């Protein structure tokens, strides 16, 4: 059994809607403020910097792109954004009007791939801003997070279709229904075991899918914890946030789960990433970045 040391670093007031966090190519943490339309940057141990975008744009997921810049979705403005490590931002409209882009990830083809929640589409944008998209074979799917898989495809959650999808870089789509009804998958990431891992926010479970479509599900100790985001570390574990449970948890590739309570009640953890300092960092909606390190075995 391990124990966690959790340190909280306030970066904004709660009203800004701190949402997602990632590690940039510059050794800094980059994060989004969904309510205030801002992007933040912080080197661990230093003061944060904030860059103002469209106040109503609702920046959500942010990742490092193939060009050394940070890329993010603006769900309410229906745009894909790019910000350099110096803070210069550019935005591009998504192909589908009112598409509601949410998830975004770098693909194996040197482009960024994203989901369009409102349009039931998966999109692709090149580093120079040329965007295309591909319709899903179902409607009302609400595609959410997306990640590059170990097989050269992009894997994504279909929140309302209760399925995991896969899209080839040529646009061919395959879907895999989940065993648990109404599980509502959200976060997804490639694991250290050549499988893809995801969270089921409505079912309180962690899921694993192999590249051939075999699915396993692992119930959390608190099925009402509302797991939201998931990321890999450097030690063979997956880490996830429990939005309603006010916890951060880990799962091994053989399904062993441990959870750690956050110090501040009702802090509402969302995004999570392996930081530039080797610790796990999670974005709390109360305006805090929480740093988590593990002791013991």
C-alpha positions in Angstrom: 0.0 0.0 0.0 1.3 3.4 -0.9 0.6 6.9 0.6 0.4 10.2 -1.2 1.9 13.6 -0.5 -0.4 16.2 -2.0 0.6 19.9 -2.3 -1.9 22.4 -3.6 -0.8 25.5 -5.6 -3.4 28.2 -6.2 -3.3 29.6 -9.7 -6.6 31.4 -9.9 -10.0 32.0 -8.2 -12.6 29.3 -8.5 -14.8 31.3 -10.9 -12.4 30.9 -13.8 -13.1 27.1 -14.2 -9.7 25.6 -14.1 -10.2 22.5 -16.3 -7.4 20.6 -18.1 -3.7 20.4 -17.6 -0.8 19.1 -19.7 3.0 19.2 -19.7 4.5 21.4 -22.4 7.7 21.1 -24.4 9.2 23.9 -22.4 9.2 22.2 -19.0 6.1 24.0 -17.8 2.5 23.0 -17.0 -0.1 24.4 -19.3 -3.8 24.6 -18.3 -7.2 25.9 -19.4 -9.7 28.1 -17.7 -13.1 27.1 -19.2 -15.1 29.9 -17.7 -12.9 32.9 -18.3 -11.4 31.9 -21.7 -7.8 31.8 -20.6 -4.7 29.6 -20.9 -2.3 29.4 -18.0 1.4 28.4 -17.8 3.4 27.5 -14.7 6.9 26.1 -14.2 6.7 24.1 -10.9 8.0 26.3 -8.1 7.4 29.6 -10.0 4.4 31.9 -10.3 1.8 31.2 -13.0 1.3 33.3 -16.2 -2.1 33.7 -17.8 -3.0 34.5 -21.4 -6.4 35.9 -22.3 -8.3 34.4 -25.2 -12.0 34.9 -26.1 -13.7 35.2 -22.7 -16.7 33.2 -24.0 -14.6 30.6 -26.0 -14.5 27.9 -23.3 -11.0 26.4 -23.8 -11.2 22.8 -22.6 -8.6 20.1 -23.4 -4.9 21.2 -24.1 -2.0 19.1 -25.4 1.4 19.5 -26.9 1.3 19.5 -30.7 3.8 18.0 -33.2 5.2 21.6 -33.9 6.3 22.4 -30.4 3.3 24.6 -29.6 0.3 23.9 -27.3 -3.0 23.0 -29.0 -6.5 23.3 -27.4 -10.2 23.1 -28.1 -12.6 25.9 -27.6 -15.9 24.1 -27.1 -18.2 27.1 -27.1 -16.5 29.1 -29.8 -16.2 26.0 -32.0 -12.5 26.5 -32.7 -9.2 24.8 -32.4 -6.5 27.0 -30.8 -2.8 27.0 -30.9 -0.5 28.9 -28.5 3.2 29.1 -28.7 5.4 28.7 -25.6 5.9 32.5 -25.8 2.1 33.0 -25.5 1.1 33.9 -29.1 -2.3 32.4 -29.8 -4.1 31.6 -33.1 -7.5 29.9 -33.6 -9.1 28.0 -36.4 -12.8 27.2 -36.9 -13.8 23.5 -36.9 -15.4 22.2 -40.1 -18.8 21.6 -38.6 -20.8 24.7 -37.6 -21.5 24.6 -33.8 -19.4 21.4 -33.7 -18.4 21.8 -30.0 -14.9 20.5 -30.1 -13.7 18.9 -26.9 -10.9 16.3 -26.9 -7.7 16.7 -28.9 -4.5 14.7 -29.3 -1.5 14.5 -31.6 -1.7 11.7 -34.1 0.9 9.5 -35.7 0.5 11.4 -39.0 1.9 14.7 -37.7 -1.6 16.2 -37.3 -3.9 16.9 -34.4 -7.1 14.9 -34.0 -10.2 16.2 -32.2 -13.7 15.3 -31.4 -16.8 17.4 -32.2 -19.4 16.6 -29.5 -22.3 18.4 -31.0 -21.7 17.2 -34.6 -21.0 13.4 -34.0 -17.7 13.8 -35.9 -14.0 13.3 -35.4 -11.8 16.0 -36.9 -8.2 16.4 -38.1 -6.2 19.6 -38.3 -2.7 20.1 -39.6 -0.1 22.3 -37.9 -0.8 25.0 -40.5 -4.5 25.0 -39.7 -6.1 22.9 -42.5 -9.0 21.0 -40.9 -11.3 18.2 -42.1 -13.7 15.9 -40.2 -15.3 12.5 -40.5 -18.9 11.6 -39.5 -19.5 8.8 -36.9 -21.7 5.9 -37.9 -24.2 6.8 -35.1 -26.0 9.9 -34.0 -26.2 11.4 -30.5 -22.8 9.8 -29.6 -21.3 12.9 -28.0 -17.6 12.0 -28.8 -15.4 13.2 -26.0 -11.8 12.5 -25.2 -9.3 11.1 -27.8 -5.8 9.6 -27.8 -3.3 8.0 -30.1 -3.3 4.2 -29.7 -0.4 1.8 -30.0 -1.7 0.5 -33.4 -1.5 3.7 -35.4 -5.1 4.6 -34.9 -6.9 7.3 -32.8 -9.1 6.0 -30.1 -11.9 8.1 -28.6 -14.8 7.8 -26.1 -18.4 8.0 -27.2 -20.1 9.4 -24.1 -23.7 9.0 -25.0 -23.3 6.0 -27.4 -21.7 4.1 -24.5 -18.9 2.9 -26.7 -15.2 3.3 -27.6 -14.4 4.3 -31.1 -11.3 4.0 -33.3 -10.5 6.0 -36.4 -7.7 5.3 -38.9 -5.7 8.2 -40.2 -7.6 7.6 -43.5 -11.0 8.2 -41.7 -12.3 4.6 -41.4 -14.2 4.2 -38.1 -14.8 1.2 -35.9 -16.9 1.2 -32.7 -16.9 -1.1 -29.6 -19.9 -1.1 -27.3 -19.2 -1.2 -23.6 -20.4 -4.1 -21.4 -22.0 -1.8 -18.8 -25.1 0.1 -19.9 -25.0 3.9 -19.6 -21.4 3.9 -18.4 -20.8 7.3 -20.2 -17.0 7.1 -20.9 -15.1 10.4 -20.9 -11.3 10.4 -20.4 -9.0 8.1 -22.4 -5.3 7.4 -22.8 -2.8 4.9 -24.1 -1.5 2.6 -21.4 1.9 1.1 -20.8 0.6 -2.3 -21.8 -0.2 -1.7 -25.5 -3.9 -1.2 -24.5 -6.1 1.8 -24.2 -7.5 2.9 -20.8 -10.6 5.0 -20.2 -12.9 6.1 -17.4 -16.7 5.5 -17.1 -18.0 8.6 -15.3 -21.6 7.3 -14.8 -20.6 3.8 -13.8 -17.7 4.5 -11.5 -15.4 2.2 -13.4 -12.0 2.2 -15.2 -12.0 0.5 -18.5 -9.4 -1.2 -20.7 -9.7 -2.1 -24.3 -7.1 -3.9 -26.4 -6.5 -3.1 -30.0 -8.6 -6.1 -31.0 -11.6 -4.7 -29.1 -11.5 -6.9 -25.9 -12.9 -4.8 -23.0 -12.3 -5.2 -19.3 -13.9 -3.0 -16.6 -12.7 -2.4 -13.0 -15.2 -1.0 -10.5 -13.9 1.8 -8.2 -14.3 1.5 -4.4 -16.7 4.4 -4.7 -19.0 3.8 -7.7 -20.4 7.4 -7.3 -16.9 9.0 -7.6 -17.5 10.2 -11.2 -14.1 9.5 -12.7 -13.3 12.1 -15.3 -9.7 12.1 -16.7 -6.9 9.5 -17.0 -3.2 9.6 -17.7 -0.2 7.3 -17.6 2.9 7.8 -15.4 6.5 6.5 -15.9 6.1 3.6 -13.6 3.5 1.4 -15.3 0.4 2.9 -13.7 -2.6 4.8 -14.9 -3.9 7.8 -12.8 -7.4 9.2 -12.8 -9.4 11.9 -11.2 -12.7 11.4 -9.3 -14.6 14.6 -9.8 -17.4 13.9 -7.3 -15.3 11.8 -4.9 -12.7 14.6 -4.5 -9.9 12.0 -5.1 -7.1 11.0 -7.3 -6.6 7.3 -7.9 -4.2 4.9 -9.6 -4.7 1.5 -11.3 -2.1 -1.0 -12.3 -2.3 -2.9 -15.6 -3.6 -5.9 -13.7 -6.4 -3.9 -12.1 -5.2 -3.0 -8.6 -6.8 0.3 -7.6 -5.7 2.8 -4.9 -7.3 6.1 -4.2 -6.1 9.3 -2.4 -8.3 12.0 -0.9 -7.5 15.6 -1.9 -6.9 17.9 1.1 -9.5 20.5 0.2 -13.2 19.4 0.3 -15.2 19.7 -2.9 -12.2 20.8 -5.0 -13.6 19.0 -8.1 -10.6 17.5 -9.8 -10.7 17.4 -13.6 -7.6 17.0 -15.8 -4.5 15.1 -14.8 -1.0 14.8 -16.3 2.5 13.6 -15.5 4.4 16.8 -14.8 7.8 18.0 -15.9 9.1 17.2 -12.4 8.0 13.6 -12.4 5.0 14.2 -10.1 1.3 13.8 -11.0 -0.5 17.1 -11.4 -4.3 17.6 -11.5 -6.4 20.6 -12.2 -9.0 21.4 -9.5 -12.0 23.5 -10.4 -11.5 25.5 -7.2 -8.5 27.2 -9.0 -5.7 25.0 -7.7 -3.2 22.7 -9.3 -2.5 19.8 -7.0 0.9 18.0 -7.1 0.9 14.4 -6.0 3.9 12.2 -5.2 3.8 8.7 -3.8 5.7 7.1 -0.9 5.9 3.5 0.2 5.0 0.4 -1.8 
